[in-house]
């Protein structure tokens, strides 16, 4: 089923569970990069009621090193196949490499989640030849250097215009707006102040007329406020999820699925109470 259809049918934001197939993710690096461990994590997420799985084979934390295509393929493709054979959960693949996108699309994944918004050579063409949905994210710089000294004259305006330009590039390539989801990119080339400006004004991005994804789970923008390590940022992450939901997020990407779903059920009940 299309992700946008799931969004339309749900009374709350969809919860996207993070499945890191990497040894160096900032939050849970190495815990789930072996297939058996990843499948156990997926089963736990399924039991909690996860809506979408987001599989990533290359860490995009600040300072992360590049992963070759073949290594990313080795991490991601068997995981897609194993999950598809055991579970009935929509799969998103977190990649910016056209080669991995092509492999994933051929396996029938529902979403490509691209931190580079299809800017890599060949990426637009791969998506244009398919009917797969895509999430376009804003990032200033690249994961190696993006947090060195991020700077904006107006972070809201610049992120908004970037996403608008990427929508237009997609449409010019033959990727309809009905297949596009947008992510302002919390933590990707932004200071703590920039991140909270984006969170406070998140609803402004609704005027781009695409579903919105919020991904701030366990990130340093939360650590800067609560002064805790990533694994101890669950409560802060849930707070961010609730704020995102109230400000118009359609998908919330998280590590802590069960806790987030509980919180969003309360949001759902509150919004019903307003009617």
N, C-alpha and C positions, 0 to 999 in steps of 0.2 A: 504494500500500500504506500502511496505517496506520502511524504512527510507533511506536506501542506494539507492533505486530506486528514491526517491524524490531528493536526493543529485545529482544523475546523470542527472536528468531532469531539474535541476535548474541552472540558469546562475549566481547565487549569493549564498552565504552561507545561509542555512536555519536559520530562527529565531525561537528559542525555548522560548516561554513565560512562565515565572515562576508563578505558582499558589500555593502560600503558604497556606496550610490548617492548620496552626499552630497559637497558640496565642503568640509565642515568636520568630518569625523570626527577624533577625537583621534589615531588611529594612522596612518591612510592617507587622510586627507581629500583629495579631489580626484583621487586616482589612478585610481578606477574609476567616477566619476560619469558618464562618457561610455559609451554602451552598448557600443561596440566593445571598449573596455578592460575593461568588466565581463565581457563574454563570454569574452575571453581569460583572465581570471582564473578564471572558472568552468571553462574547459577545463583549466587547470592544476590546479585542485582535483579535477576528475574524474579526471585522470591519476594523482593522488596517492591516490585512493580515498575521497574525501569521501562521507559518508552522507547529509547534508542540507545544503541551502543556506539561509542566513538573509539575506534581502534587507531592507535598511533605507533609507528615503528621508528620514529626519530624524535628525540626530545627537542622541544623548542623553548626550553628554559633559557634565561639570560646566560650567555657564554657557552651555550651548547655547541658541540662540534658537528660537522657535516657527516651524514651517513650515506655511503655509496648506495646506488640504486639496488644492486644485487643483495646487499645486506638488508636493506629495508624490505625488499621483496621476500627474503627468507624469513623475516620476522612476521610480516603481515599476511601474506597470502595463505599459508597453512592455517592461520588463526581464523581468517574469514571462512575457509572451507569447513573447519571443525565446528565453528559456531553455527553455521548454516545447517550442518547435519544434525545438530543436537537441540537447537533452540529456534523459536519462531519470533525473533526480535529484529526489527529494522537495524541495519548496520550503516554507520557512517565511517568513512576512512579519512583520517587526519593526515593529509599529504599535500605537498606542493609539486611533486614530481609527476610530469605527464605519463611516464612509463608505469608508475604505480597506479595512477588514476585509471589508465587503460585496463590494466589487469583487474582492478577492483570492479570496474564497470562491467567487464566481461563476465565476472562472477555474479553480477546482479545486485551489488550493494545499492542501497537507496539514496545515499548522500555522499558527496565529496566535500570535505571540510578543509578549505585551503587558506592557510595563514597569509599567503601571497596573492590571494584574490585572482587567481588565474593569470598572473603576470609572467610566469615562466614561459619561455618559448615553447609553443606546441600545446600548452594547457587549454587555451580557449578552443582550439581545434578538436581536441579529444572530447571535451564536454559537448561541443556543438554537434558532433556525430552521434550523440546518445540522447536519451531522454531523462538522464539522471539529474537529480537536483544538486545544487551546489550552494555552499555557504561561503560568502566572500568576506574576508576579515581585513581590517585595517592594521597595518604595522608600519612604524617608522623605522627604517633601517633593516637590520637582519638579526636573527637570534644571537649571533656572536657579539654584536656591538650595540644592540638597540637600547640598552639601559645605561650606556656610558654618559650621555648628556642629552637626553631627549628635550626638544625645544619646539614650541609653537607660539605663534602670535595669538591664535584663538583655537584651542584644541577642538572645541565643538564644531566650529565652522570648517576647519581643515579636514577632520575625520568625515564629516557629513559630505563635503564636496568630493573627497576621494571615493567614498562609496557610491555616490551618484555617478561619478566618471566610470567606475568599474561596471555598474549596471549598464551604462550606455555602451561600453566596450563589449559586454556580453551580448547585448541586443544586436549590435552591429555584426557580431560573429554568428548570429543565429540562435543564441540562447535566450529564450523568452523569459520575461520578468516573472512569469508564473512558476519558474524553476529556481528562483533565487531567494536565498536567505542571507541576512546581513548580520555582521558581528563587529562592533566598534573596536574590539581588540584590547580588552583590559590587560595591562601589563606588558604590552608589546610596543616598546618605544614610548613609554609614558612615565612621568613621575607619579608619586603618590597623589599629589594635588590634581594632576591631569585625570587620573583614574576616577577620583571622587567627583570631579566636575562632570565627567561622562556619565557616571552613575546617577547623579542628581538630575541630569538633563536627558536621561536615556529615552524618555518618551518622545523627544523631538525627532528621533530617527524614524518614528512611525510614519512620518510624512513622506518617506521614501517609498512607501506602499509595498513593502516586502516584510515577511515575518522577521523577527529579531531574535538573535541568540545572545545570551549573556554567559560569559565564561570567566568567573572570578574565584572559583573554588580554591581555597587554601593559598591564594596568591599573596605576594609580598605586600600588596596594598592593604590586605587585612592584617598581616603580621606587623606592619608599621603602626597599626592602631592598638592591637591587643598584645603585642610584644610576646608572641608565642611562635614556636616552630611549626612548620606546615602540618604535621600530623595532629597538632593541638588546636588547629584553627577551624574545627568543625562548627562550633556555635557561630563564629564570625562568618563562616561560609554560608550557613543557613540564613543568617541575617541579610547577607548580600543577595541571596536567592529571593527572599521575600521582598526586598526593596526592588529588585529587578522585575519581579512579577507584578508588583503594584505600579511600576512605571512602564509596563507594556511588553515585557519579554514574552516570547512565544515558546522558546526553548531555553532551558537552563542546564548548562554543562557542569557536572559535578563529580566529585569523588565519592561523596557520602549520600548514596541514593535514598536509603530508607528515611534518614533524618530530613532530607529535603522534601520528599513526598509528603511526610507528615505535616511539615510547615505549609506546603502549598495547598493541602486540604483545608487548612485553617483560612488561608487567603481566599480560596474558592468559596467557603461558607460565608466569609465576611462580604465578599462581592455580591453574593446572592442576597444577603441581608439588606444591601443598599437598594435593591430593586423594589 
